[in-house]
Amino acid sequence: MMRCHLLRGSNPIECDVGLDEALAAPDGLQLWVDIEDASPDELKLLRDRFHFHKLAVEDCSVPQRRSKYERYATHGFVVINALDRTTHEDPLDLVAVCVFIRPKLVVTVRPKAVRALEHVLQRLQEDPERGIGVTERLLHSIIDAVVDEFLPLLDEYEEELAELQARVGQAGTYVPDRLVTIRRELLVVRRIILPHIEVVRRLTDPDATEVSPEIRLYFRDVLDHAMIVQDTDALLLEVVNGALQLHSNVVNERLNEVMKFLTIVSTLMLPWTVISGIFGMNFDVIPIAHQQGGFYAALGLMIGCGGGLLLYFRWKGWIRLREVPKPHSH
């Protein structure tokens, strides 16, 4: 589906005009052609009527997983991966937006709807001044909208991580699975945003003839936004790693408490086992074994040894009595 929009400088944008009418417009007007789910005829039109390079047109028909900027003889070509925020099935579902740029013309090609482009069109309708110098300002608006889509996503991760951190160590909760998932998705965000930074940095270079020196300042602002995304992503990765380490420490501490308890029980039972083994040996003469009260004497010896070991453990600080919190006095 092809949509053509005429940008008239400071005048209101004219949306959804016919292609022939748009191409026949006076030289002072600027054209934005937006193609969604391009058909073979529309791709052929890009080659034959707009005379775009066949390699760039071919990239529009093949899913692109990496953002890039290419400079051809008559036009520039940018691929920028945008987040598909229309569904919540996969927060990192990407849509490759291909942008052809030359004086007075911008052509965007995308496989499906992209919310960032809809925002750009809405802003142009609200503020036509954004369309002045379309090959620069419009390209800036598109890339800026795509980059800004990452910030709400990172805010969602930050809020969820704060909640997960509060739940780490609570009884009956298990959060590592979700933490590992968030960590994997943050690594994907880093893999996406790094090529974005490279593209914007190349557009701020003086060799990028599509961008005038006056507009490079706007792209530096986009570069700052992309760097903020990268820094926030790195910070959240540290938070995830810290939460995973905290969870591991809590699990190890609980395991140590269990092992400590079992060790104390085993140590207390050791003298009982020895004493019962001695009195259970098959000898005819064992002191006090056949005397009245011998059983109670052996039992008392066991209890005495166990109590002595408990006192020794308490003295060494290996076991501690839990403190009962005192009621608040009014």
HELIX and SHEET records of a PDB file:
HELIX    1   1 LEU A   19  LEU A   23  1                                   5    
HELIX    2   2 PRO A   40  ASP A   48  1                                   9    
HELIX    3   3 LYS A   54  SER A   61  1                                   8    
HELIX    4   4 ARG A  115  GLU A  126  1                                  12    
HELIX    5   5 PRO A  128  GLY A  131  5                                   4    
HELIX    6   6 VAL A  134  ASP A  148  1                                  15    
HELIX    7   7 PHE A  150  ARG A  167  1                                  18    
HELIX    8   8 PRO A  176  LEU A  203  1                                  28    
HELIX    9   9 PRO A  213  PHE A  279  1                                  67    
HELIX   10  10 GLY A  294  LYS A  316  1                                  23    
SHEET    1   A 7 ASN A  11  VAL A  17  0                                        
SHEET    2   A 7 MET A   2  ARG A   8 -1                                        
SHEET    3   A 7 GLN A  30  GLU A  36 -1                                        
SHEET    4   A 7 LEU A 105  ARG A 110  1                                        
SHEET    5   A 7 LEU A  94  ARG A 102 -1                                        
SHEET    6   A 7 GLY A  76  LEU A  83 -1                                        
SHEET    7   A 7 LYS A  68  ARG A  71 -1                                        
END                                                                             
